[in-house]
């Protein structure tokens, strides 16, 4: 059996087929590579962004509520510093007038002070708090009169120590009531001391001596006039000169007696139980709480001794001028503390230099006037002042603070509803509203592949959304309005 040599016709056929296959494969690869290759111009063109189109949002129909939201601090209302109006005790009183005044018992932070309570002690003596609009500015005692005496008498009556008539004149009944009050609190009232007692004794002795001198002068005058007048008064003791001298001595003795009686009367008019200037602090409203203590044991109380507040809780915040312009006293407030506590409040003050809430409690005698002045003073800040963008102070009172009362010094968020639509209304983003040259507001609405202008009337604005009503043309829920490109 014979074989064909390797280089025969069949071998050459296989080689040709292989070469053709390789060429076809290379050609296909070249074609594929050619389709994937781009020129620099083509590559740049492929990276260009698509043509810009309008950015649209759908028109919504819902109720719109406008609110002012701010962060504030929780604290007690009406803070005010107090200081003593004078020394405790008094010169010549029962205390040691030479000893320095020293704080011997501090006010207690957080303590509630009611009428007749002891705020602190100085040199072992009490400093009481009483209700009254006239500040303590002097010591009160026998012979004192005025509005401060009248409010002391009213306070004594309220705490159960009736002074008698509330006349504004400090008399024995008032002194007796003061004595009972001090003793009921475990203190000795400020009564005449050793020096006063010594002076009273000296004045009484002067009156007695003057009375004796008058009696002696009267005796001398009688003996001169009762001589042997039938003999023409020729005796020495009955001479006219002697009689005139006796009359002069009697007149002088009587004048000394009058002066002694006047001095004794003036002294006894002020002699008795007193209320030293430093032992009472009159406050317009009670009760109050001690917020901060500003002295230490052993200090001389010659400045502020404490800061007192009302027992009302308030939240103080600052809002932008634009928000302050729409806020009014009496608006309802939702309050949420940092721990999630939620309570209700009321706008008590917008603006105002003092930034203090008006809790609705008038000070005795002058509260109504003070409230009216506060209201007047707040208008420039809440209204159209010189700089309407300036921040505005806001005070929110909390009638029923509940657990918020224990969070003084913390923070809380306040939310105030300043307006709401009447039911569901058409709402679009503020960015969708444009003002044309004629001053009319309009929105741009996508319609049939294009954009049309629809005039609108703008209503309530809240949280970046605004109420709109079509003013010619149509605008419906679900329409897409242009807000940008």
Residue, then its C-alpha position, 0 to 999 in steps of 0.5 A: x500500500x502506497x502513501x502520499x508524500x506530506x507535500x502532496x495536494x491534500x497537505x497544501x489544501x490544509x495550509x491554504x485553509x488555515x491561512x484563509x481562516x487566520x486572515x478572516x479572524x484578523x480582519x474581524x478583529x480589525x473591524x471590531x477594534x475600528x468600531x471601538x476607536x474614537x477620534x479626540x473630537x468624537x471623544x470630546x463630543x461624547x462627553x458633553x452634557x445633554x441639552x439643559x431642560x427645565x427642572x419642574x415639580x408638581x403642583x400640590x393641593x394641601x393645607x399650608x401652615x406658616x410657623x416661626x421656629x426658634x431655639x431658646x433657653x428655659x428659665x424662671x421669669x422676672x429675674x431681678x437682683x436685690x440688695x439691702x437698703x441699710x444696716x441691720x440693727x441700728x445705732x443705739x439699738x440692742x445690737x453692737x453698733x461698732x461691729x461690722x455687718x457680716x452675712x451669717x446665713x446665706x439665701x438658699x438657692x431654689x428656695x421659695x419665699x412667701x410673705x414674711x419669709x426670711x431671705x437671709x441673716x446678717x449679724x444674726x438678725x433677719x432680713x424679711x421679705x414683704x409685698x409692697x411697691x415702695x422700696x425700703x429706704x429708711x428705718x421705720x419706727x415711732x413717729x414715722x409716717x408715709x406710704x412705706x409705713x402704710x404698706x408695712x401695716x398692710x403686710x403685718x395684717x396679711x401675715x396675721x399680726x394686726x397693727x390696728x388702723x392702716x393709717x400710714x402713721x407708725x404708732x404703738x399698735x404698729x410697734x406691738x404688731x412688729x414685736x409679735x411678728x419678730x418673736x413668732x419667727x424666733x427673733x428679738x425685735x429692734x428695741x431701745x438699747x442701753x444708750x437709748x435707755x440712758x438718754x431717756x433717763x437723762x431727759x426724765x431727770x432733766x424734767x424732774x429737776x426743772x419741776x423742782x426749780x419751778x417749785x422753789x422759784x414759786x416759794x421764793x416769789x410767795x415769801x417775797x409777796x407775803x411780807x409785812x405789806x401793811x408797813x409799805x414794804x419797807x422791810x428788806x425781804x419785801x423790797x420791789x427789787x427782791x420781788x422782781x428778781x423772784x419773778x424772773x427766777x420763776x419765769x426762767x424756771x418755767x422756761x427750763x421746764x418747758x424745754x425739758x418737757x419738749x426734749x422728752x416728748x421728742x425723744x419718746x415719740x421715736x422711742x420704741x420698737x423699730x424696723x431697721x432699713x436692712x431688715x426688710x425687702x419689699x417686693x412687688x410680687x410674692x412668692x418668689x424663688x431664689x435663683x442665684x446667691x451673690x454673697x458668701x458667709x462672712x461678706x459685708x452685704x453692701x451690694x447685691x445679695x441675690x437674684x430672685x425670680x418669679x415661680x413662673x417658667x419662661x422660654x427666652x429666644x431670639x428670632x430674626x426681625x422678619x419673624x418678629x414682625x409677624x409675632x404678637x403677644x398671646x399667640x399659642x406656642x408649642x414647646x419641646x425640651x431637649x429630652x422630648x418633654x412637650x408643653x404649651x406656652x403663650x407669647x408673653x413679650x416680643x422685643x423690649x429692652x428688658x426682655x422680661x416676660x409680663x406674667x399678668x401679675x400687676x405689682x401692688x399699686x403700680x402694676x397696671x401702669x408698668x404693664x402698659x409701659x412694657x407693651x408700648x416699649x415692645x412695639x419698636x422692636x416688633x414692628x418697623x424699626x430703623x433696622x427691621x432685620x435686627x434680631x428680636x427678643x422673644x419671651x414665651x410664658x408657660x402657664x403649666x410647665x409640668x416637668x419643664x419646671x425642673x429643666x431651668x438652664x436647659x434648652x427648648x424648641x418653640x414653634x409658633x403658628x402665625x397663619x394657616x390656609x383655609x383648607x387645602x390650597x394649591x401650593x408651589x415652591x417659592x422658586x416657581x413664582x416669578x414677578x414680571x415687569x408689570x409687577x404681576x406674579x406668574x408661574x411657568x407651567x409645562x404644557x404640550x411639550x412647551x412652557x406657558x406663563x400662568x398669572x397667579x395671586x400669591x397667598x400664605x408663605x410657609x417653609x419655602x412653599x407658597x399658596x397660589x391661585x390662578x389669575x387667568x389661565x388654568x392651574x391644577x393639582x399635578x401640573x408641573x411648574x418650572x423651578x429652574x434649569 
